[in-house]
Amino acid sequence: MPAARKVVLVTGASSGIGKQIALRLGADGHRVFGTSRTPRPEGASCTMLQLDVTDDASVCACVEQTIEEAGRIDVLVNNAGFGLFGAIEDTTVAEAKAQFETNFWGVVRVTKAALAHMRRQGSGRVITVGSMAGHVGLPFQAYYAASKHALEAFNESLRLELHGSGIDSTIICPGDFRTGFTRSRKFAGRAKLHIEPDRVDGFLKIYERDEMNGADATLVSDLVSTIVHRQQVDVRYFTGKASQRASMVLKRMLSARVFESLFRSTYQLK
């Protein structure tokens, strides 16, 4: 295998950002294994595997199949996840746990399984797709934001633990992108029964508007392509529209109360 060609495992590669990443890395000449919960036909540049990131046995089987077919895993791209909409008080603990089971614990499961092989190789890279929501709280998407916040801490801790091992880790924080994320959003069972239904609907429309008018997903796949080839990686990378990237800079510069005030104004919170 040429040194520049990597074996890459991409979770959640059947649609959206994950599909774009898998296609781009395949076009770059890498050997790409994509995953989805239900079997999908293979593409010209990507081998699709069945994977449910919430199931330990499924994770182990998928990683072992990748090793069996390719002999190694050079890069893991943790992308599988979904958005849950509903007020904190209208979302059950079971619904919130399901959000974390995929968005956070799914990343943990796949990362641990892949690391076991990367340790034996003495090399590897873990790229996790987080979100700008991992740096701000989102009304009516609190558990989604919390799961992405958790990934930030996980990545920072993982990087320190891996230091000197030949393996590294980074996280990508996208803003709003035009993908199937909007259509696949899940709703808490009581999401539309909030005490202020007009406010809930108003926020949902704002989120959907921003997503449908978001940046092109190729920005993320281009970034992943670059990261795969870099000798060293940063702790995190923000990507998306300039205005959203600027908001991340403001979050670091301004006091928490001032930033919150600007956030309320942006989302028309009186």
C-alpha positions in Angstrom: 0.0 0.0 0.0 1.5 3.4 -1.0 2.3 5.5 2.1 -0.1 8.3 1.1 -3.1 5.9 0.8 -5.0 5.4 4.0 -7.6 2.9 5.3 -10.4 5.0 6.5 -13.5 4.1 8.5 -16.4 6.7 8.3 -19.5 6.2 10.5 -22.8 7.5 9.4 -21.8 7.6 5.7 -25.1 6.8 4.0 -26.1 10.5 3.7 -25.3 14.1 4.5 -21.8 15.1 5.7 -20.7 11.5 6.3 -21.5 10.6 2.7 -19.6 13.6 1.4 -16.6 12.7 3.5 -16.6 9.1 2.3 -16.9 10.1 -1.4 -14.2 12.8 -1.1 -11.7 10.4 0.6 -12.5 7.7 -1.9 -11.8 10.2 -4.7 -8.5 11.1 -3.0 -7.5 7.4 -3.5 -7.9 6.2 0.1 -9.6 2.8 0.8 -12.8 3.9 2.5 -15.2 1.9 4.6 -18.5 3.7 5.2 -21.2 2.6 7.6 -24.9 2.8 8.1 -27.5 1.0 10.3 -29.1 -0.7 7.4 -27.1 -2.4 4.6 -26.5 -0.1 1.6 -25.1 -0.8 -1.9 -21.4 -0.2 -2.3 -20.2 2.7 -4.3 -17.3 2.8 -6.6 -15.0 4.4 -4.1 -16.5 3.2 -0.8 -17.3 -0.2 0.8 -20.4 0.1 2.9 -20.7 -1.9 6.2 -23.5 -2.4 8.6 -23.0 -0.6 11.9 -25.2 0.5 14.8 -23.1 2.6 17.0 -25.4 2.0 20.0 -24.7 -1.7 20.0 -21.4 -3.1 21.3 -21.5 -6.2 19.2 -22.3 -4.3 16.0 -19.3 -2.0 16.7 -16.9 -4.9 17.3 -18.1 -6.7 14.2 -17.7 -3.7 12.0 -14.2 -2.9 13.1 -13.1 -6.5 12.9 -14.5 -6.7 9.4 -12.6 -3.6 8.4 -9.4 -5.1 9.8 -10.1 -8.5 8.1 -10.6 -6.9 4.7 -7.9 -4.1 4.9 -5.5 -5.3 7.5 -5.5 -1.9 9.4 -7.4 1.3 10.2 -5.4 4.4 9.7 -8.1 7.0 10.2 -11.4 6.8 12.0 -14.0 9.5 11.2 -16.7 9.6 13.9 -19.7 11.2 12.1 -22.8 9.2 13.1 -25.3 11.3 15.0 -28.7 13.0 15.0 -30.5 16.1 16.3 -33.2 15.9 19.0 -35.7 18.8 19.3 -37.8 19.7 22.3 -37.7 21.7 25.5 -35.7 20.4 28.4 -38.9 20.0 30.4 -40.8 18.3 27.6 -38.1 15.7 26.9 -38.0 12.5 28.8 -34.8 11.2 30.4 -35.1 8.1 28.1 -35.2 10.4 25.0 -32.2 12.4 26.3 -30.3 9.2 26.9 -31.0 8.0 23.4 -29.5 11.2 22.1 -26.3 10.6 24.1 -26.3 6.9 23.2 -25.7 7.8 19.6 -24.0 11.1 19.6 -21.6 10.5 22.5 -21.4 6.9 23.6 -21.5 5.8 19.9 -18.3 7.8 19.4 -16.8 6.3 22.5 -17.6 2.7 21.4 -16.2 3.0 17.9 -13.1 5.0 19.1 -12.2 2.4 21.7 -12.6 -0.5 19.2 -10.5 1.3 16.6 -7.8 2.3 19.1 -7.2 -1.3 20.0 -5.9 -1.9 16.5 -4.2 1.5 16.2 -2.2 0.8 19.3 -0.8 -2.4 17.7 0.0 -0.4 14.6 1.7 2.4 16.5 -0.2 4.9 14.4 -3.6 6.3 13.6 -5.8 9.3 13.6 -9.3 9.9 15.1 -11.4 12.6 13.6 -14.7 13.4 15.3 -17.4 15.5 13.8 -18.7 17.6 16.6 -20.6 20.9 16.1 -20.5 24.6 16.9 -23.4 23.5 19.3 -20.6 22.0 21.3 -19.6 25.6 22.3 -23.0 27.2 22.8 -26.3 26.2 24.4 -29.2 25.8 22.0 -32.7 26.4 23.2 -35.0 23.5 22.5 -31.9 21.5 21.4 -30.3 21.3 24.8 -29.5 17.6 24.8 -28.1 17.8 21.3 -25.8 20.6 22.4 -24.9 18.8 25.6 -23.9 15.7 23.6 -21.6 17.8 21.4 -20.2 19.6 24.5 -19.3 16.1 25.8 -17.4 15.3 22.7 -15.3 18.4 23.1 -14.1 17.2 26.6 -13.7 13.6 25.2 -11.4 14.8 22.4 -9.3 17.0 24.7 -8.8 14.2 27.1 -8.1 11.6 24.4 -5.4 13.8 22.8 -3.6 14.0 26.1 -3.8 10.3 26.7 -2.6 9.5 23.2 0.4 11.9 23.3 3.6 10.1 22.3 1.8 7.0 21.0 1.8 7.8 17.3 -1.9 8.2 17.4 -3.7 11.6 17.5 -7.2 13.0 17.7 -9.1 16.1 16.6 -12.6 17.4 16.4 -14.4 19.3 13.6 -17.0 21.8 14.6 -19.4 22.6 11.7 -22.0 25.3 11.8 -25.2 24.9 9.7 -24.9 23.0 6.5 -27.3 22.0 3.8 -27.7 18.3 4.4 -30.4 15.7 5.4 -29.9 16.8 9.0 -33.1 18.9 8.9 -35.2 16.1 7.5 -33.9 13.5 9.9 -34.3 15.6 13.1 -36.1 13.7 15.8 -38.7 15.3 18.1 -39.3 14.6 21.8 -42.7 13.0 22.2 -44.0 16.2 23.9 -42.0 18.7 21.8 -45.1 20.3 20.3 -47.0 20.4 23.6 -44.9 23.0 25.3 -46.5 25.7 27.4 -45.6 28.2 24.7 -46.1 26.4 21.4 -45.7 29.5 19.3 -42.2 30.0 20.7 -41.3 26.4 20.0 -42.5 26.6 16.4 -40.7 29.9 16.0 -37.4 28.4 17.0 -37.9 25.4 14.9 -38.4 27.6 11.8 -35.3 29.6 12.6 -33.2 26.4 12.9 -34.7 25.0 9.7 -34.1 28.3 7.8 -30.5 28.4 8.9 -29.9 24.8 8.0 -31.5 25.0 4.6 -29.5 28.1 3.9 -26.3 26.7 5.4 -22.9 26.2 3.8 -22.2 23.4 1.3 -21.2 20.1 2.9 -18.1 19.9 0.7 -16.5 22.4 3.1 -16.4 19.7 5.7 -15.2 17.0 3.4 -12.5 19.2 2.0 -11.4 19.9 5.6 -11.3 16.2 6.5 -9.3 15.5 3.3 -6.7 18.1 4.4 -6.6 16.8 8.0 -6.1 13.2 6.8 -2.8 14.2 5.2 -1.5 16.6 7.8 1.5 15.6 9.9 0.0 17.2 13.0 -3.5 18.2 13.8 -4.9 21.0 15.9 -7.2 20.4 18.9 -10.3 21.5 16.9 -11.4 23.1 13.6 -14.4 25.3 13.0 -16.0 25.3 9.6 -19.1 26.9 8.1 -20.3 30.3 7.1 -18.1 33.2 8.1 -20.8 34.7 10.3 -21.0 31.5 12.4 -17.2 31.1 12.6 -17.1 34.7 13.8 -19.6 33.9 16.5 -17.1 31.3 17.9 -14.5 34.0 18.1 -16.9 36.4 19.9 -17.8 33.6 22.4 -14.1 33.5 23.5 -13.7 37.3 23.5 -16.9 38.5 25.2 -18.1 37.9 28.7 -20.7 35.1 29.1 -23.5 37.6 29.8 -22.7 39.8 26.8 -22.5 36.8 24.5 -25.8 35.5 25.8 -27.4 38.9 25.2 -26.3 38.8 21.6 -27.5 35.2 21.2 -30.9 36.2 22.5 -31.1 39.0 20.0 -30.1 36.7 17.1 -32.9 34.2 18.0 -35.4 37.0 18.8 -35.7 36.1 22.5 -37.5 39.0 24.1 
